[in-house]
Amino acid sequence: MKIKSKYIISHFVIIICILLFSGCYRSSNSNKVVVNENIIKSVDFSVRTESTNMNTSAKGTIFIRGTEQIPESIQIVTYVDIDPDDWGGVIIYIPKKWNVSSITSSYPENKHEAEAIPKDHVAKFNTKSEKYDWYSYIEIGTEYSYIPTGGGTGTVIIELVADKDEEISETDKFNITVSVGSNEKDGVKILGTDSTHIEIP
């Protein structure tokens, strides 16, 4: 009986030691989590089609990362809701001196599996024209056949990095423009009926 008691006690001690070690390990690891690392600014935005009968909107947050208040990377997190009759969708214009490094999208979330292929509904384009304040733009749910694709909702995450060939200083200001909607007046197709400009940093 004594041997059995010692056996039970020894196992109990081992279990206690394992639990204590596990707790300490989790505690030490949790202390290493850094929240908002290198974030120097975050900006919320929201825009909807107020000038038409469409019900398209985009809202989200822009996170700006950098060191010594100089931006080095930007993350744009956007929730889009595109009207079923809207062929214009949502367009995000990226300012000069910034490059798109990645795009992650769940749009459109409310489609049948065969239609819900996000990469088929998001496109990135570039322009080097000096008459614009931007060099690239990202279209979400935009259809140039002017035939609506049925709209939908989804989240789009865009990662930007500073152009290595361009110098960015602490005093530089940039505008990210988000436009939504479409319309037709006197036979003329209009893309981006409503928009908002977000200044960074």
N, C-alpha and C positions, 0 to 999 in steps of 0.2 A: 504493500500500500504506500509506503514511504517513497519507494522508487517511482511509483506512478505519480505521486504528488509532485516530486521533484521534476519529473518529465513534463508535467502540465505547466508548472511554474516556469521552467526554462523556455518552453514554447511561448508562454505568455510574455515573458521578457523580450524574446526575439521579435514578437509581433509589435510590441510597444516601441522598440528601437527602430523597426522598419517604418512605422507610422511617423515617428519623430523625424527621422531622416528625410522621409518623403515630404513632410510639411516644410522642413527647412529648405529643401531643394526648390520647392514651388515658391516659397517666400523669396529666396535669393534671386530666382529667375524673374519674378514679377517686378522686382526692383529695377530690372534692366530695361523695362518697357519705357520708351520715350514717346510722349504724346506731343503731336504737332512739332516734330523735330525740324528745325531750321525754317519754320513758317514765319515770315515777316509781316504778312498781311493776309486777310481773307475778306472777300467781298461777296455779298448775296446779290442776286439779280432775278428779275421776273418780267416777262413780257407776254402779252396776249394780243389776239387780233381784235382790237377795239374798233377799228375803222370799217370792218366788214361784218357780215352775218356768220362768218366762220367761227369756229371755236377751237382755235389752235393756240397752244401756249408752250412756253419754255421757262423753267425756273431752276435755279441751282446756286452753287457756290463756286467761287474761284479761289484756289489756294496758291499763294505765291511763296516760293521757297528761295532762300538765298543766304548770303553771309554778309555781315556788316551793312545791312539794308540794301544790298545790291542784288536784284533778282537774278536767279540762275535757272530756275525751272518753275513751271506753272501747271497746275492741275485744274481742269474745268470739269465739274461734275454737274450734269444737266439732266433733269427729268422733262421729257417731252410728251405732249399730248396733242396729236394731230387730228384735225377734223376729217371725217370720212370723205368729204367733198373737196378737200384742199390738196391741190397738186404742188403747192409751193413748199409745204413742210416747214422745216427749221433750218436756218443757215447761220453758221458761226464763222465770223471773219477774224483771221489771226493777223496781228500787226507785224510790221516789218521787224527784223532782228530776231524773230522767233521761228523755230522749226517744229513741226509736228513729229513727235517720236513714236506715238502709239495712239490707237483709238480702240476702245472697248465699248460695245453696244449690245443692248438687249432689245432694241426696237426692231420690229413690232412684237410686243409680248402677247397680244390678244388675237393672233392669227393662227390659222391651221398650220401644222408642222411644215407642210410643203411650201407655204407662203412665208413662214416666219424664219427666214434666213437673214440674220442681221447684216451680214456683209453685203447683201444685195440691196440694202436700203440706206447705206451710208457711203458717201463718196468724198474724196479729197481732191481739190484742184489747186493749181498754182498759177500765178501770173507775175510777170516781172515789170508790168507797166508802172511807170513812175507817177501816173496820175491818180493812183490809189494809195491809201495809207496802209494797205495790207498786201501781202504777197501770196497768201493761201486762204482757202475757205473750205469749210466742211458742210456738206449738204446731208440732211436727214429727212428721208421721205419726200424728196423733191423729184418731180417727174416732168421732163421737158416735152413729153408728148401731150402735156396739158390734160391728161386723163388721170383723175384721182385713183390712188391705189387702195383706198379704203381706210386710210388713217390708222391710228393705233397709239399705244403708249410704250414708253421704254426709258431706260436710263443710259446715258452716253457719257463716257469718261474719256477726256482728251488730255494727253500729256504733251507739254511743250518744253523744249530746251532752248536756251539762248544760243543764237548763231555764233559759232566760234570765230567767224570772220568779221563779226561786228562787235564793237565795244559798247557795253552798257554801263552807264554810270548811275549813281544814287539819285541824281536829279532827273533822269529820263522818265518821261511819261508815255504810256501806250494806251490805246483804246481797243478793247475787244468788243466787237459788235455782234449782237444776236438779233436776227430778223425772223419774222414768222408770217405765214399766210400768203395768199394769192388772190387776184381779182382780175376783172376784165372791164375796161371802160372804153366805149366807142371802138370796139374791136381790137383794142390794144391789151395784150396780156401783161399783167403787173405781178412781179415776183417780190415778195417781202413787203407787205403792206404796212407792217408795224415793226418797230425795232427799238432796241435800247443799247446804249453805249456804256461800257464799264471801264473806268479809268484804272490803270495799274501803274506802279504799285500803290 
